[in-house]
């Protein structure tokens, strides 16, 4: 099963071209949305507002979305910069890959040696 991050990997080149053109940036124009939150999430937002760190629940959500967008951008950059070339190499030269069991056996041996 493909994880969310793995599925993003296959879109990394497409997304990097969107980033270069500025497409997909968040609009600062207010939009009304209705969302469902768990009690814990609602309390977390309320506590942020009550602490004075934020003026409103909307400000908390906006800040969280900006942080998520920044995290996603860093992930996409890493996937494009570091992972894509390794993926391309493994696709074109699968014989250069090290079997996972061999990698894990080596890691276990290193851990035992350092204990």
trRosetta pair geometry for C-beta under 8 A, 3 or more apart (Angstrom, degrees):
i j d omega theta_ij theta_ji phi_ij phi_ji
2 6 4.8 -133 -164 90 82 121
2 7 4.9 95 141 -60 124 90
3 6 4.5 95 50 7 80 102
3 7 6.9 -147 89 -5 41 84
4 7 6.0 -58 -151 37 28 107
4 8 6.5 32 150 -23 63 105
5 8 5.5 -51 -152 32 35 115
5 9 6.9 50 147 -33 62 93
5 75 6.8 -104 -134 -174 100 135
6 9 5.4 -38 -159 12 39 119
6 10 7.6 33 151 -14 61 96
7 10 6.2 -52 -163 30 41 108
7 11 7.1 24 145 -4 66 109
8 11 5.6 -71 -155 47 42 104
8 12 6.7 74 145 -64 71 78
8 15 7.6 -6 -168 -10 86 153
8 72 7.9 -131 -144 -153 151 91
8 75 6.9 26 117 127 151 121
8 76 6.8 -101 163 -89 117 80
8 79 6.7 -158 116 -40 96 170
9 12 5.6 -19 -159 -28 37 116
9 79 5.0 -147 -116 -156 71 131
9 83 6.1 -82 -135 118 115 140
9 84 7.5 177 -171 -79 87 73
9 87 7.1 144 165 -63 126 159
11 14 5.0 -61 -167 48 70 115
11 15 5.4 67 135 -24 92 107
12 15 5.9 -61 -143 41 27 107
12 16 6.2 28 159 -22 65 106
12 76 5.6 167 -132 -155 81 75
12 79 4.3 -139 -99 112 142 118
12 80 4.5 -173 163 -71 118 80
12 83 7.6 158 -43 72 168 110
12 84 5.9 -136 85 -69 144 120
13 16 5.8 -51 -143 33 30 110
13 17 6.8 30 156 -17 61 102
13 80 6.7 133 -79 -118 53 102
13 84 7.0 108 -56 -125 95 148
14 17 6.1 -59 -159 33 31 108
14 18 6.8 31 145 -18 64 104
15 18 5.3 -49 -151 33 40 115
15 19 6.4 43 151 -22 68 101
15 24 7.6 -38 -146 29 78 173
15 76 5.2 -96 107 -145 135 140
16 19 5.4 -47 -148 33 37 114
16 20 6.5 42 151 -23 65 101
16 76 6.5 177 -68 155 79 112
16 77 7.8 114 -103 -96 105 53
16 80 5.0 83 -60 -100 142 158
17 20 5.6 -47 -148 32 36 114
17 21 6.6 23 157 -8 65 106
18 21 6.1 -67 -150 44 31 100
18 23 4.4 -89 -158 75 82 102
18 24 4.7 45 157 -1 127 131
19 22 7.6 39 -175 -74 30 26
19 23 7.9 -83 -56 54 21 67
19 24 7.2 -54 -75 60 55 123
19 73 7.0 121 -113 -133 137 99
19 76 7.3 154 -37 111 143 143
22 25 5.7 -31 -179 -17 71 126
26 65 6.9 123 -113 134 156 119
26 66 7.3 -112 36 -92 157 71
26 69 6.2 -89 -28 -77 125 162
27 31 7.5 74 81 -24 119 117
37 41 4.1 -129 -171 89 104 121
37 42 4.6 131 106 -56 130 84
37 45 7.3 -44 -158 1 166 134
38 41 4.7 96 51 6 78 101
38 42 7.0 -145 90 -3 40 86
39 42 5.8 -56 -147 39 31 111
39 43 6.2 31 155 -19 65 108
40 43 5.8 -55 -146 38 28 111
40 44 6.4 34 153 -24 63 105
41 44 5.5 -52 -149 32 31 115
41 45 6.6 30 154 -15 64 103
42 45 5.9 -54 -151 37 32 109
42 46 6.2 32 152 -18 66 109
43 46 5.5 -54 -143 40 32 113
43 47 6.1 36 155 -23 66 105
44 47 5.8 -54 -148 33 27 111
44 48 6.7 30 152 -20 61 103
45 48 5.8 -54 -153 32 33 112
45 49 6.6 27 152 -13 65 104
45 57 5.0 50 162 -134 125 92
45 60 4.8 155 -139 94 84 157
45 61 7.2 9 -121 -52 128 82
46 49 5.8 -57 -151 39 33 108
46 50 6.0 31 154 -19 68 111
46 57 7.4 -12 -75 -89 53 105
47 50 5.5 -54 -138 41 31 112
47 51 6.2 36 158 -27 64 105
48 51 5.9 -53 -148 30 27 112
48 53 5.3 -76 -170 66 74 117
48 54 5.0 29 138 17 101 121
48 60 4.8 112 89 -106 145 128
49 53 7.7 -95 -86 56 20 74
49 54 5.2 -63 -92 79 59 96
49 55 7.3 -7 -136 125 86 13
49 56 6.3 22 -116 -137 122 16
49 57 6.0 -44 -52 -64 138 61
49 59 7.8 121 -96 55 89 107
49 60 6.5 -82 -52 -36 86 127
51 54 7.9 54 61 19 89 73
54 57 7.7 96 120 -85 133 20
54 59 4.2 176 -166 94 105 119
54 60 4.7 126 108 -61 178 80
54 63 7.0 -121 -99 0 125 138
55 59 5.3 91 47 -13 77 153
56 59 4.9 109 56 0 72 98
56 60 7.4 -130 103 -2 47 84
57 60 5.5 -50 -155 32 40 114
57 61 6.4 36 150 -16 69 105
58 61 5.8 -57 -147 40 33 109
58 62 6.1 34 154 -21 67 107
59 62 5.7 -52 -142 37 30 113
59 63 6.3 31 157 -19 64 106
60 63 6.0 -58 -151 36 27 109
60 64 6.3 26 152 -18 64 108
61 64 5.6 -55 -147 38 32 113
61 65 6.3 31 154 -19 66 105
62 65 5.8 -55 -147 37 30 110
62 66 6.4 31 154 -19 64 104
63 66 5.7 -53 -149 35 32 112
63 67 6.4 32 152 -18 64 105
64 67 5.7 -54 -150 37 32 112
64 68 6.3 33 151 -20 65 106
65 68 5.5 -51 -146 37 34 114
65 69 6.3 37 153 -21 66 104
66 69 5.6 -52 -147 36 32 112
66 70 6.4 34 152 -19 64 104
67 70 5.7 -52 -148 36 32 112
67 71 6.4 33 152 -19 64 105
68 71 5.6 -53 -147 36 32 112
68 72 6.3 31 154 -18 65 106
69 72 5.7 -54 -146 39 30 111
69 73 6.3 33 153 -22 64 105
70 73 5.6 -53 -147 34 30 112
70 74 6.5 30 154 -17 64 103
71 74 5.8 -55 -151 36 31 109
71 75 6.3 32 151 -19 65 107
72 75 5.5 -53 -146 37 33 113
72 76 6.2 34 155 -19 66 106
73 76 5.7 -53 -145 38 30 111
73 77 6.3 34 153 -22 63 105
74 77 5.6 -52 -147 35 31 113
74 78 6.4 31 154 -17 64 105
75 78 5.8 -56 -150 37 30 110
75 79 6.2 30 153 -18 65 107
76 79 5.6 -53 -144 38 31 112
76 80 6.1 26 158 -15 65 109
77 80 5.9 -60 -146 41 27 107
77 81 5.8 14 161 -9 66 117
78 81 6.0 -60 -132 46 25 102
78 82 5.4 -26 -174 28 66 116
78 83 6.7 56 135 -11 73 105
79 82 7.3 -64 -109 55 11 77
79 83 4.6 -41 -144 43 53 127
79 84 6.3 77 151 -41 65 89
80 83 7.6 17 -14 48 14 85
80 84 5.4 6 -144 -12 35 135
81 84 7.5 98 28 24 12 104
82 85 7.1 -78 -170 31 22 101
82 86 7.1 5 154 -6 61 114
83 86 5.8 -66 -155 42 39 108
83 87 5.9 39 153 -22 75 109
84 87 5.5 -55 -145 38 30 114
84 88 6.2 32 156 -20 66 106
85 88 5.7 -51 -146 36 31 112
85 89 6.4 32 153 -20 63 105
86 89 5.6 -54 -149 36 32 112
86 90 6.3 31 154 -18 66 105
87 90 5.8 -56 -148 37 30 109
87 91 6.4 29 154 -19 64 106
88 91 5.7 -55 -149 36 30 111
88 92 6.3 14 158 -7 66 111
89 92 6.1 -65 -143 46 28 100
89 93 5.8 -34 177 40 69 104
89 96 6.8 -57 152 69 103 141
90 93 7.1 -77 -120 67 20 64
90 94 6.0 53 179 -102 63 60
90 96 7.3 -123 -105 70 56 96
90 97 5.5 62 -133 -73 99 112
91 94 7.2 5 -135 -61 15 87
93 96 4.6 34 125 0 111 116
94 97 5.6 -30 -169 1 57 119
98 102 5.4 -114 172 83 93 124
98 103 5.5 108 115 -58 117 97
99 102 4.6 89 67 4 87 107
99 103 7.2 -157 96 -7 46 85
100 103 5.5 -55 -150 36 36 112
100 104 6.2 30 156 -14 70 107
101 104 5.8 -55 -144 42 31 108
101 105 6.1 36 155 -23 65 106
102 105 5.7 -51 -144 35 29 113
102 106 6.5 31 155 -18 61 106
103 106 5.8 -59 -155 36 29 112
103 107 6.5 28 151 -18 65 107
104 107 5.5 -52 -146 37 36 113
104 108 6.3 37 155 -20 67 103
105 108 5.8 -52 -147 36 31 111
105 109 6.4 32 153 -19 63 106
106 109 5.7 -54 -148 36 31 112
106 110 6.4 32 154 -19 65 105
107 110 5.7 -52 -148 35 32 112
107 111 6.4 33 153 -20 64 106
108 111 5.7 -55 -149 35 32 112
108 112 6.4 32 154 -18 66 104
109 112 5.8 -52 -147 36 32 110
109 113 6.3 32 154 -20 65 108
110 113 5.7 -57 -147 37 30 112
110 114 6.3 19 157 -13 65 110
111 114 6.0 -62 -146 41 29 104
111 115 6.5 37 153 -34 64 105
112 115 5.8 -52 -150 20 32 116
